[in-house]
Amino acid sequence: MKPHGLRAALVIGLAAALSSAMAGGLGLGGQSTTFAVVIAAVVVRPDFGRWPLALYPVLIVLMGLCMGFGTLTAQLLAGMPQVVLFALVTVVLRIAALLLPGKLQLLANVVTLGGVLPLLSSDPSWHAWGQELAAIALGLAVGTLVQINLAPASSSTATAEAPARAPAPAAATATAPDPPPAERLRAGLRSPLFWRKTVLLTLALPIGQGLGALTPKYLYFGVLLLLNDTTAATAERVRDRIIGVSLGVLMPLLVFNTFGLSTVSTGLVLGGTAALMTVLRLDRNLRTALFSSAIAFSGYGPLVAWYIPNRWLDYLMGSLLALAAALWLPPNATSCCAAPRQGPPPA
């Protein structure tokens, strides 16, 4: 067990409870409160390290733009089926994500995710957009401040001393400059791996509906978050996701059936999930488990007992769909006609 594991669990539980209480006090809606709880829990780092300060404004601006695009699309095409809206937003934002510089390519999936989140609502509105964006900012602030104030002294000392270390030689730290945006866009659009994932994403939601999934959105999220360029990487993500999702539903069921729904219960769920993952030495699955716990407990409340088995089954189908695509359409089968790729690989 890591020395700071149980302390991190306490910090995660406290951050989740505080963000839930503050979101309620600010009058944010139920779905917005879920945003705040999820972000506050996952932004806490178990090693008590610090995220780069630039990440916070970049993430908020990026989510605001992408969620705004999803909201605008839903309002302009209000009469269109949900599968059409998902497909349109997915294609546009995945192409837009190709323009991200190399340092932000890790946020490529976040761009697509932000765009489709408003489409999950029965009535997307700019009021809901503002509340959800405020909830994201609240979760980032609460989680970070709670971690800073409850970090162990050794972590604070290490953070303070880090800048004093001798810098690495320039030759070792130099990186190639990013190619121009137009070149990144052309390289991405020539990549069959980009189109493999994009086409499968546009089909994931109707596939889920056709299979009778009660929450077909999780087939979409399974493909979005798990399908990688290589079969090995996809299989590893699928394994980690299933472990995290499976263990992340235990605390919501236990706490709901014992204590019911409350701000304190929210903290118990997230802190208990973090402690469980620490005891089982499954730190690599921690964030997946926290996502699963927070969404199940804070997002669905009294329906948690109905939601958990259906979400698990639908996420399993999404994971298998991503794995099947990686196996049946491997890189060597999809790149026979591709031009050489330049710049960062598409997510």
N, C-alpha and C positions, 0 to 999 in steps of 0.2 A: 504494500500500500504506500502510495506517495505521502510524504510528510505533510503536505498541505491539502490532502484530498478531502478530509472531513471539514476542514475550515472552509474550503471552496464550496462544499455542499451547503454549509450554513450561509455563506454569502449569497449563493444562488437562490436559496429559499427566501432570504430576507429581501433581496432585490425584486423577486417575483411578487412577494406580498406587498411591498411598498409601491411598486408600479401599478398593481391592481387597485390599491386604495387611492392613489393619486389620480388615476384615470377616472375612477368613479367620482372623486371629489371635483374633478374638472368638468364633469358632465359628458365625458366621452361615451359613445355607444358601446354596446356589448361586443361587437366585432372589433372595434377600435381598442377596447380593453385587452382583448386577446393579442392584438399586435404588440401592445406595450409589454405584456407579460412575457411573450415569446422572446422579444428582442432583449429585454432586461436579463432574462435567464441565459441566453446564448452568448451575450456580449461579455459576460464574466469569463475570464481565462483561468482555468484550474491552476496554472503555474503562477498566477498573479502578475504576469507580464502585461505590458501596455500595448494597446493597438496604436498605430501611427495616428497622430492627431488629424492629419489630412483625410483619413478615412471617413470621419464623421460627416463633414460637410459634403464630401463627394457622394457618400451613400444616400444622404437625405435628398440632395438635388437629383441624383439619378432615379431614386424611387419616386420622387415627386413628378418628374417628367414622364416616366414610364406609366405610372398609375394614371396620370392625367391623360395620356394617349389612350389608355384603355377605357377610361370614363368617357372621353369625347367620342370614341368609336362606338361605344354602346349607345350613346344618346343619338348620334347621327343615324345609326342603323338599328333603331329600336325594334323594328319589325323582323329583323333577320334571326334565324335560328342560332342558338348558342354555339353550335359546332362551327358555323360559318364565322362568327365573331372570333372564336378562339383561333381558327386557322389564319384569318386575316392579321390579327394582332401578332400572332407568333411569327409569321413570315416577315412582316415589316420590322419587328424589333430584333429578330435574329440577324437580319441584314444590317440594321443600324448598329448592332453590337460589334460587327466586323470593323467598324471605324474606331473602336476604343483603342487607345495606345496599349503597348505591351504590358505596362504595369497594372492596367485595369482589366486585362483580359479575364482575370479570375472572377470578375463580376458579370461576365457575359450571361450566365444563367439568371442572375439577379435581374437583369434588364428584361428578359422574357417573363420571368415570374411576376415582376411588378406590373407588367402590362396586362396580364390575365387576371390578376386578383380582383379588379373591379367587376369583371365579367361573372364572378361567382355570386354577385349580389342580384337579387330580383329587381332592384331599382337603383342602378348606379347614379350617383349625384355628386355635384361638386362639394356639397356639404359633407357627405361621407368621405370624399377624397381629402378634404381639409382635416377632418377628425382623425383619419387613419395616418396621415402624414404627421400630425401632432403626436399621435400615439407612438410612432416609430422614434421620433426625436425624444419623447419622454422616456421610452425604454432604454435608448442609448445613454441618456444622461443618468438615469437612476442606476442602471447596472454598473456603469463606469465609476460613479461617485461612491457607491457602496463598496465596490472592490478596492478603490484607493484608500478609503477610510478603514477598512478591515484587513488590509494586506499585512502579512507578517513583516516584522522589522527586517529580516534578512532579504526579503523581496525588495523592500524600499531601498535598502543599501545597495543591492545589486543594480537596481535601476539607476540610482544616482551616480554610481561609479562607472557605469557603462560608457558614458561619453569620454571618460578620462583615459580609456584604453588606447593604446597606440593604433592609429588607423592602418588599415591594410595597404599594401603597395598599390599604386594607381593601376599598374598593369593587371593586378589580380581582380580589381573591382570594376574595371572598365567594361561596359556593355555596348553592344552595337546599337547605334541609333535606330529608332523605329522608322520603318519605311513610311512614305507619305500616305495619308488616308486613302487616296484613290488607288494606290498600289495595294494597300491592305484589303480594300474592298474587292478589287479584281482577283487577288489571290484566294480570298475566301469563297467567292462565287465560282471559282474554278475547281474548288475542292469537292469531290463526291462525298466525302465524310460530312461536310456541312449540309449537303442536300439530303443525305441519308437520315440525319437526325431531324432536319426540318420537316421532311415529308412524313416521317413517322410521328412527329408531334401533331401534325395536322390531322392524322388518322387516329391518334390515341383516344381522343374523347368519343368519336363515333364507334370505335371498336369496343370501348367500355360499355357504351349504351347498348350496343348490339349483343354483348355478352350478358346483359342483364345486371350489370354492376349497380349497386344502390348509390355509390359515391364514385362515379366514373372519372371525376377529376383526378383521382389518385393514380389512375393509369397514365394520365398526362404528366403528372408530377414525377412519376416513376421514370418515365422516359427522359424527361427534362433533366433530372438530377443524376441519373445513373448511367445513361448511355454515354460511353467515352469512345475515343478513337480506336482503342485496342480492346480485344476480347478479354485479356487478363485484367485490365483496369476496370472494365465494366463488371466482370465477375466479382472482383474485390469490393467494388461499391455496392453491388447487390447483396453480398454476404453481410457487410457492415450495416447496411440499411435495415435488413430483416432483423438482425440482432437488436439494433437500437429501437426499432418500432415495436418489436415483441416485448422487450423489457420495459419500454417507456409507458406501456399501458397498465402496468401492475399497480403503481401508486395511485393513479386516478380512481381505479376501482376500489382499492382498499380504503382510501381516505373518503371517497364519496359515500360508501356504505357505512362508514364509521362516524364521520364528523359532518357530513353534508357539505353544502356550498357556502364558502365565506372567504374573506381575504386571508384569514389565517390558514384555512384549508389549502388555498392556492400556494402559499409558502411551504406548507407541509408536503404537498405533491412534488413540487420542483426540487426542494431540498432533499426529500426522500429519494427521488429518482437519482439525483447526483450522488448521494451517499451509497445507494445500491450499486451504481456503476463503478464507484471507487472500490467498494469491498470486493466486487467481482473482477477487479483489475481490467475493466473494459473502458478505459479512458478514451480510446479512439472512437468509441460509439456514443460518447456522452452527449454531444450536441444533437444527434439524431434522436436519442431517447428523450432529451429535454423538449425538442420540438413536438414529439409524439405526446408527451405528458401535458404540455401546456395547451396544445390545440384540443386534445380530448377533454380536459377538465375545464379550462376557461372558455373554450369556444362552444362546447356543446352542453355543459352543465347537466341538467336533469336527464338528458338523452345519452349520457356517457355510456351506459350499459348497452344501449342499442348501437351506438356509434362505433365502439371499439372493435367488435368482431367484423363488422362490415368494412371498416377502414382497413383493417389488417388484411382481409381477403382481397380487397381491391388494390392495395399497395403491392400485395404479392403478385397479382396479375400484371401490374405495371412493371414490376421488377423482372418478371419472366418475359414480358414483351421486349424490354430493353436487352435482356440477355439473348433472346432469340435473334434479335436484329444484329447483335454483335457476332453471333455464331454463324448466321446464314449470310450475312453481308460483311465479312471481315475486310480490313483495309486492303489486303492484296487482291480481293475480288472487286473492290469498288474503285481502285486507282489505276486500272489498266489504261484508261484513256485520259487520265488527269495530267494537267500540266504541272511542272515542278512548283511546289508550294513555297511561298515567301511569307515572311513575317510570322506572327504568332499563330498557332493552330486554332481553328474555331472550336468553341466549347461544345 
